[in-house]
Amino acid sequence: MNITQEAVLKALSTVEEPDLKKDLVTLNMVDKISIDGNKVSFTIILTTPACPLKELIRKRCEDAIHEHINKKVEVTVNMTAEVTSTRFGTTPVLPKVKNVIAIASGKGGVGKSTVTSNLAMALTKSGAKVGLLDADIYGPSIPTMYGVENGKPEVTEVDGKNMILPIESLGVKIISMGFLAPAENAVVWRGPMASKALTQFLGDTLWGELDYLLIDLPPGTSDIHLTLVQAVPVTGVLIVTTPQKVALADAIKGVAMFRQPQINVPVLGVVENMAYFTPAELPDNKYYIFGKDGGKELSRRFGVPFLGEIPLVQDIREGGDNGVPAVQDADETTVKAFEGLAQGLAQQVAIRNASQPKTQKVEIKV
Ligand SMILES: Nc1ncnc2c1ncn2[C@@H]1O[C@H](COP(=O)(O)OP(=O)(O)OP(=O)(O)O)[C@@H](O)[C@H]1O
């Protein structure tokens, strides 16, 4: 049997990337083809390390080689990932950050910061480079959730400009207004001053190359939200809500705000936090304390993806208080819930990036 590189590519051109609806060869996702007798190996470059379709794509590649070349071929599919971006190298604001994702909730206290901190951790665990900006100036809780509440970011000079170095914890680069203004002084940050300080803080941080920068926005719909998402080209926003009526009503206002024509930030999805309570000793029991399926209905109403349910469990609260996000070492249900959210969000980012017209890359000095 004489297998050629062309034959391998031809076989793989029959495999469609399920989300992007184009074949792997057209999408330039096939690399490093190697052929040795009846052994064939190649690398598939995924659009995110958090790709939930990894195993499905691997299986389809193996099947395609067996079907189009020979059943007896020994196939090795290696997987790597290069996170896609439509902003990489095209914008003077954070040009080395591939995707900026804002996390918003209409109502306070729905667990936005908890979800954000676990999301950052889950993406990092998948192999992505992640930064986290805690823009919740009225109650910056990210430093506590990452055990760095006494963090004092250092400043370094780059090309004559003072840049802030983020504090790194558990592999995530973190900047919080809490590092600058202790909680008791948060009241000094008001309106335009807060917006200006935040935007400057964001741009003056030496993030380095990032696949995802998550911004934990303050609760509600304020000038700060508008200034931030207009100052930084944002890939999209994730809406966090609980199933409760009052939380949903505020989440609706949030979605409507981001969708205003002059704002026009894509809503990447909705996640329902505190979806149900599960006691540790009865893991199969679900109690719908705040109501049921409200987040799902919200996503249906606005035609945006529903990215999952996060249970109300003690581990999640404890993780936040102890400075280690629960996705790091909680029980399987909690870990799966946050990993599923990270995969779903990364998938929506990849789909969005693929649907954007390719912008001309411009060289920008950082
Ligand atoms: N799924 C969950 N299970 C258990 N506890 C949770 C869960 N989500 C959030 N919490 C707890 O609820 C409280 C509020 O969460 P968090 O600070 O994340 O909310 P927030 O929406 O960011 O609040 P704010 O409006 O102040 O920014 C915290 O004590 C957190 O530990």
The ligand as an ORCA input file, in Angstrom:
! r2SCAN-3c Opt
* xyz 0 1
  N     -23.106     28.292     42.499
  C     -22.858     28.723     43.725
  N     -22.914     27.880     44.790
  C     -22.676     28.335     46.046
  N     -22.380     29.587     46.352
  C     -22.311     30.480     45.338
  C     -22.529     30.091     43.973
  N     -22.376     31.194     43.212
  C     -22.070     32.201     44.035
  N     -22.030     31.789     45.312
  C     -21.776     32.604     46.504
  O     -22.677     33.717     46.469
  C     -22.037     34.903     46.900
  C     -22.124     35.984     45.812
  O     -21.350     35.551     44.716
  P     -20.486     36.555     43.836
  O     -19.675     37.463     44.692
  O     -19.785     35.716     42.839
  O     -21.670     37.354     43.155
  P     -21.596     38.630     42.189
  O     -22.757     38.511     41.279
  O     -20.268     38.748     41.585
  O     -21.807     39.754     43.245
  P     -21.645     41.358     43.032
  O     -22.946     41.789     42.541
  O     -21.359     41.825     44.415
  O     -20.535     41.577     42.080
  C     -20.608     34.506     47.246
  O     -20.540     34.286     48.623
  C     -20.393     33.200     46.498
  O     -19.463     32.355     47.168
*
